[in-house]
Amino acid sequence: MRQIHHPSLAQITLTDIMYALSDPTRLEIVARLAKADRKMTCGEFDLNRPKSSLSHHFKILRAAGLVETMIEGTEHMNTLRLSEIEQKFPGVLSAVLQAIVVN
C-alpha cells in the first residue's frame, strides 16, 4: 500500500503553515476540517474546484504539516493536525480558525 509523506512535528515551520493558509481554498479546507472534527474524504469538499486543483491544495497542506491524509481502502481520509500544531505553535492555528468564524 502506498504511504503518503507527512512532515514530523520537528520539520513543521511557521512560515510553511502561514504560506499554506494564505490561499482562500486551503483556508476553507482547514476550516471545514476543524468544524467537522472528523476524518473527511477529498470528495466531501464541494469547493467548485477541479479534482486536480483540490489535490494540489491538499498536497500543500500536507507539506506544511497542517493535514494528515490516510489511505483507507480506496479513500483518502484527511484530518487536521490541530493538537500537534497547537503543541508546537500555541494559539496560532486556533487564532486563525477563530478569525475565520468571526468573518
N, C-alpha and C positions, 0 to 999 in steps of 0.2 A: 504494500500500500504506500502511496506517495505521501511523504511528510511535507508539511508547509513550514518554512523557517519563520521563527519568531525571535526577535532580539531578547536577550536576557535583561533583567532589570538593570544590571550594571551598564549595559550597552545603550540604554534609552537616554536620550538627551532632551533637554528642554527646547532647544532650537528645532529639533525634529518634530516634537509634539506641536509646537506653535506653527510650524510650516504646514503640518498635516491639517490643523484646524483652521488654516487661513482660507480654505476653499469652502464655499457655501454648501456644496453637495456633501463633502466629507463631514462638515459640521452637523448637517442634518442626519447623516448616518449615525454619528456618535450620539446625538440627542435621542434618536429613536431607540438605539440600543440601551441607553441609560434609562429611558422611560419604560421600556419593556422589561428590563431586569431579568432577561432570559436569553437563551440561545435563539438566534434568528437566522434563517436562510437568506441568501442574497435575493432570492425571488420575492421575499416579503417586503422588500423596499420598493414601493411604487413611486419612483422619483422622476418618471418621464425621461429616462436616460437609456441609451442602448446598453445591452448586457456588457459589451466590451468596455464601455465607459465606467460602469459600476465596478467591474473587475479591476480596472486601473485605480480607482479610488480606494477600494479595499486593500490593494497592494501597498499603497502609500500609508494607509492607516496601520497596516501590519508592520511595515518597516519602521514606523515611528514608535511602535510598541503600544499603540492605543487599543488595537483589536487583536483578538486571538481567533484563528479560524481552525476548526477541527473538521476532519472529513469523517462523516458518519454515513456509511453506505455510499449512496450517490450524491448526498447533500453536503454542502459546505456550511457548517454551523458557525456563526460568529457571535462572540461575546466581547463586551467591553472590559478591559483590564483595569477597571476603576480602582480597586483596592491596591493593586500594585503601583499604579501611577500616584495615588494619594500617599503611599508609603514613601516613595522617592521624592515627590514634589508636593508636599502637603498643601492642600487648598487650591492648587492650580486648576485641576480639572473640575472640581466642584464649583469653583467660581465661574468658569466658562459655562458650565451647564446651567447654573443659576441665572447668568446673564441672558442665555437663550430663552429661558422660560419667561423672564421679565419682558423681553421684547416682543 
